[in-house]
Amino acid sequence: MGMTETLTTFAASVRFAELPPAVVTAAKRAFIDTLGVILAGAQEPCTRLVSDYCQRLGARPEATVLGHGWRTAAPLAALVNGTAGHALDYDDVNETMHGHPSIPILPAVLALGEQRRLTGQEAITAFVLGVEVECRLGAVMGHGHYRHGWHATATLGTLGAALAAARLLELSPLQMRHALGIATSMAAGSRQNFGTMTKPLHAGLAARHGLEAALLAASGFTADPDILESPMGFCRLFSPAGEAPEQALASLGQPWALVDPGVSVKKYPCCFATHSALDATLDLVRQHDLSAEAVQAVTVYAPPGTASILIHPRPRTGLEGKFSMPYCIAAALLDRRLTLATFTDAMVQRPAVQALLQGVQLVEDPEVRGFGAQVTLTLKDGRTLTQRLDAPRGDPRTPLSQEELEAKFLDCATQVLPQARAQEALTLLWRLEESKLADLAQLLA
């Protein structure tokens, strides 16, 4: 069988009862984290603009716009919720995918699951399969896809959302192949738009288009059934240097990508490429009780390619600040923490932070790998302090505890929900396999 047939045959055959307990737990953790950041981003300017646009369309009320009091057609709900969940750049990350795995998939799963009153078991199974698609294809595409300028959250995410939705619709393997073919012609997203409203829109569009591709396939719409491996198909179109694609699909679910390599949960609402450097900086500040005034200069050693991600060395807006190593380090030195409030325009434009970030230098070092970093602080008294981390906290190797994950969810969710409602939703999420998606959506409205 070719790649597309192999993948869809596998996706149609998996049953919830076959998923290992660790995979189910990982899925529920991803639901908790992702739904939290969707709620936190529900009132962001980009989300409000997309929400207003969808309301003006006047579609049939099928699915809930989270953190709001209205419902719309399932694909439009997926669009708004996907945009909200990426608005703060606070959603999870997968290194193999080179992007954010949960946010393109979960809004599509939740919208369709609510509309059709599906169960948590069905949602978990579809979500796990969607993440598997993203990560396996990420391994096929390699770094070239991302280096060329594609935003993998948008491109791979569209296919992941399409397969997850196709599974919820109980499509045949052939119909799933058509869904992936349709989704390939919908997949797009340029990294040049990082630091603007369009980056979170990428996630919303991926969720919407993936769901629409599955719905079209369910109605009989056709596409190239071998879209992944075809000469002008997804893999060769988006990453001509992709190698050994068949090998990437030789062991689907063995292990599941959701647990190995797993996903990283963010501690800070900014680009994950800054997180090891932030952890190292905050460690040094706390260990030595440093004030920002004591620091003369900062050098951050990061993996090759980091500068092509953090493209705003001199940011002027909160969105640009999320993709600025100098700003993130300066804010950490000044404030000793990074929160949702760190990334407003006013916080970025503070004279003290603008002065301090001038002394932060980002150096790409081939000795630093993955999402690691080394930070060297040069102090005004002549001392130098250095801290190196191979991975940030929240990485699968050093995961957030259940208490930390719950605290993040409640902090995010209570931006728009009462504390009691947020706690009730959290309780339901931990027993999601016993619940209905419609009940969850009602709590998050």
C-alpha positions, 0 to 999 in steps of 0.5 A: 500500500502507498502512504495515503492508503496505509495511513487511512486504513490504520486510522479507520481500524483503531478503537478506543479500547486499544489505546494504552492508558498513557495515551488516553491520559496524554490526550486528556492533558492536551485537551485541558491545556488547549481548551484553557488557552482557547478560553484565555485567547477568547477576547484577544483582538484577533479572536474578536475580529474573526468572531465578529466576521463569523457572526455576520455570516449568520450560519446555523447554530451547531457548535459553541464559540468557547468563552462566548455566548453564541453558536454557529456552524461547526466549521466556523466555530472551529475557525474562531476557537482555533484562532483563539487557541493560538492567539497568545502563543501559549499552546503545546508544541511537538518537536517532530512536527515542528509546530503546535499539534493540538490547536489545529485538531481539537477545535475541529473535534470539539465542534463536530463532536458537539454538533453530533453529540459524540462521546469523549471516547470518540473525541479522544480516539480521533484526536490521537489519530490527528496528532499521529498524522501531523507528527508522522508527516512532520518526520517525513517533511523534515526541517526543510519544510519549516526552513522554507517558510511554511508554518507546519501548524497550518500545513500539517495541522490541516491534514491532522484536523481532516483525518480526525474529523473523518474518523469522527464521521466514520468515513471509510479508508477511501473517503479518508483518502479523499479528505486528505486530498481535499485538505492538501489543496487547503493547506497553507501558512507563511512564517513571514506572518509570525508576530501578526494576527495572521499567525493565530489565524493559521490555526483557525483556518487549519481547524476549519479547512480540515473539518470542511475537507472531511465533510466534503468527502463524506458527501461524496466529494473526491480528490487524488486518493494517493495525495501524500506520495503522488509526484505533485502531492503533499510531501513532494509539494511542501518539502521536496527534500523529504526522505524515506516517507514509507519508513515514517509510517511503518510503525504507526501507533508504535509508539503513539506520537502523543507520548513519544516524543510527546508534546511540550506544554508551555509555561510562558505565553510566547514562542517555545524557542525562547523557553529554555533561555527564559528558564535559564535566565530566571534561574540565574536571577533567583539564585543570585538575587539579581536586579535588572540594573546589575546586568550589563549584557546578555548572550543567549546561545541557541540552536541554528535556525532560532533567528529565523523563528524569532524574527523581531529583535526590536519589537514594538507590539505585544505580538512581536514581543512573543517572537523576540528573544531580546524582549523576552529576556529583558522582561524576565530580568525586569519582572522576574516572571512572564505572564499573559500581561507581559505581552501587551503593547504597553509592556513591550514599549516600556522605556526600561525594557526597550533600553535593556533589550539592546544589550541582549544578543542571540548567537546561533550555536551548533553545539546547542540542540533541540529547544535547548539554550545557554545564557551568559549574563555579564554583570556590571561588577565584572562577573559572568554567570552562565546557565545551560538547559537542554530542554525547557520545563514543560518538555516531555522530559521534564513535564509539568505536574498535574497541579501545574497543568491544572493551575495553568488551565484555571488561570486561563479559563477564569479570564472568561469563566467564573471560577466554579464553572472552570473547576467543573469543566476541569473535573469533567475533562479528567473523566472525558471518556465518560462524557459527551462533547456537548456537555463539555461545550456547554460548560465552556460557553 
